[in-house]
Amino acid sequence: MTAVFARTTFHDALNHLNDRQLLRELAYVGGRWVAGRDGKAFEVQDPATGATLSWVASLDATQTSEAVDAAAGAFLAWRSTLPQARAAILRKWYELMLAAKEDLALLMTLEQGKPLAESRGEIDYAASFIEWYAEEGKRLNAESVTSHLPGAEMIVRREALGVVGIVTPWNFPSAMITRKAAAALAAGCTVVAHPSSETPLSALALAGLGERAGLPAGVFNVVTGDAATIVGRLCEEPRVRAMSFTGSTEIGKLIARQCAPTMKRLVMELGGHAPLIVFADADVEKAADIAIAAKFATSGQDCLAANRIYVERPIIKAFNEAFAARVSRLKVGAGLAQETDIGPLMHERAIAKLEEQVTDALKRGAKLAIGGKRHVAGPLFFQPTVLTDVPDDALIMREETFGPVAAVTVFDREDEVITRANDTEYGLVAYVVTENGARQLRLARALEYGMVAINRVKITGGPIPFGGWKQSGLAREGSRHGMEAFTELKYLCIDTAA
């Protein structure tokens, strides 16, 4: 919905912000807060209640190019800034984020719907990437090459690429900004970021804190508005040297096609369809706890969510009982409500997709252990659901599931489950639960995934290379590898002959 911009807020919970300046409704371009042309704006709603949170500036293609102008104009000075000086600004940004954690978490829960405890955790997680890259940027150093030519000294160095376009999703509205932007900024690049129009407030609050931290004008820009308009312009702009995107594989392919004429560097964190494999030697109670954490975090709206749960036959009955009992205790409600485990989904399309997947699985012979319907809490809530005996040809076993629905099935042999787990176009993360050390190593090698978690769920963070195989993405985010896409290698050959 588009309307003439008016700086008005409607949601009572926003009165609990300690720092009202963190609620921004204008885009951030070239160090200025910018309205949409002719006052154009779009509505941001609380998915738990449907109430209006704000109207945010909707920028057009020309204004997007102006953001690229600002980033390109700031690039040479930012690239030339000493890494230690860039690090000091990033460190200040990190400290300001932590100091504002309660306000940032409140904004995130209101616009995204996730439980407040999860939002607090995401702010810590998001800030950790800024801290990591503040230090890692100092180590983007040269390497010496043993010369094969007489009288020549050879050096290979990494240099900042240029302007980086960033496109982020609604499910992690702060962490996806910082994981990308901190790496690019630490490398000496400048950034034009486009957050999801469903959750722009988190990105704009981060821009405000970045301004306070001392990021120079034009170094970090946030362009809000229609995705097709803004992203399309970023893709066609030759001055944008790289595009970093997190979202669906379908949209990732579209962005890749649009970037092809200008040969941009691409960083893509795309869809996932994670298997969770539980072997008979596992502790059933521990395995059920792992399955809860792997499936239901962020209300199941996570590319890392365990979408297919394979359990070895000797423990399938015990696992199903333990898992369903835990699912039955999950609390559904608004993210601000105390003890909420499962919040609202982002939009009606997600609810309809879950209904389609549940109906299809039951028609194909799956059994409904618990849940399976919309929840009485509101139109965007769905009951935490467990399907058992789910056949491999069910939609839910082939398509990414973005919601609180778990599909459980049985397996008999290790080689069989490896084949079934790998039988997907996705390859982001896989989970394995087994106490057999040799099997842990075999599975880690055999599973065609960029990340494998064994006997645990939490594996991500600043030091690790996040990313997937096959159609789950390109390049990596986090770790020292997360800076590679934002740099160019330059080889120097210096004559040293007397």
Phi, psi and omega in degrees: 000134180239142180209171174292136185293134173219127181282086182220139175241154191233349190260126184300326183297337178295342177291347180274357177295132176285327181238096184293343178292345178284344175273102183248137180240005177247149174290165184238110185224124176059033181079009180237151175268121196239133175275161173292154179299134183061025177074017182296137181211163176233155185274138172247127186243155170281115183293342179285327186236343186081000181289149178286130174267316183190172169243123187249143183304134178250104183274155181257186184295321180296318178292329175296317176296327176295326175293321175295320175306313183296316181293318179295322180292331181271349190297311186299318180291320180292319177299323183279348179293136180304140178307325179295324179288319175299319181298322180296321178292316179298319179299320178296320177300314178303313182295321178294323176299313181295322179295330182259019188304317183295318178292317180296321179294320178298313178301318181296314180297321181294320184268335183255327176101347184293152179305147186301324179297321177292323178296318176300317179298322179292324178297316176301316181297314181297316181295328183298330179290324178293317178298316182300310185284338173301323179275319185294331179298334178288344186252017177279072194255175181277161173236142178272142179247130176295120187290140174256002180243140178291141176068030181224137173250135186238135180224139172242129181227158175257133178233149183303139186285315183144219179281133180244128173268135182235131179232121188238155183267180184271344188282332174228076192289344176258313186295325180288333174292309188288325181298325179276307188294320182297320178296314181295316181293319179296328179285348181102008178273163170252162194229138165240113185253139173238106177278160175304141179288350175277336182220060182276343188293325179296316180296319181292324176296320177296322177297319178298319178290323176297322176298315179296327182287344178107014174298124182297155179305132178090346182287322180227117183237143177236117183249115182256151179142204184292126186296315183299320180292310187287311182293323177301318179292319177299321181293323184274346181289116180293339180284343173278111189270343179212149173237129177243122188228138168238127181167203185287154176299323180300312180290325177301319178295321179297315179297319179300319178295319182289334180275344186303318182298334180253008173051050180284152168289138183240134168237117187233119171249103193250205188292163176222160176211066194291131169273146169239117187249120182248118180269161186295340180277358181284153169287120188298318181295317177297317180298321179293321177297317179298318181296320177299311182294322184285334185262320196254001173298146183054034180057028181082002183267067189211132179294344177271358185298142177285104184271333181233117182252112180257127183234132181293143192306317184302336182242010186298318182294314180296320179296312182302320180293315181294319181292311181298324179297319179292318180298322181296339181268356179292133182268128180256133178173184179296148184298333180279348180287142182295139175070012176294132175256322184239117179265192179286157169278171192281328183201170183297329179301323180293319178297314180298323179294319177297317178300318179297316182292320178295313180300316180297316181297317180294322178296330182269006173111357177293159178247144180267111180275323181196147175079218175104359185224172171298153181261149183290350182296336180163173186294339181252020178252142178231141181297136169302128194231141173234123172252134178243166181054040184280124180285156184294340181271002176291149180304319184294341177270354181244333185249151175297137179250119181248076181172177188277054178236122182251136179248121182244139178215169186253153171221164184242331185225153180297313182297325179297312184290329175298314179299315182292320180294325181278351185278069181201155177284348182266158178200053184273296182218149173228147179243138180229134176238109179199148177263358181276112185297318179296321178294322177305315180290321179297314181294320180302324180279323188279332183284131186270069183222149180289337180222138178230124179254126182245118178062025176198170181245310184287116182225350188267167180158175184307318187283350188255149178277106183272128176163172187233171175265174174053229184269020174268001173149180178227141177066190184224153174241149186081166181063182177294334180291338180291346178266346188298319183292342182260015178227157172248143173278132175236128180258130177247132175237114188247126178286126181242011181295140180292000000 
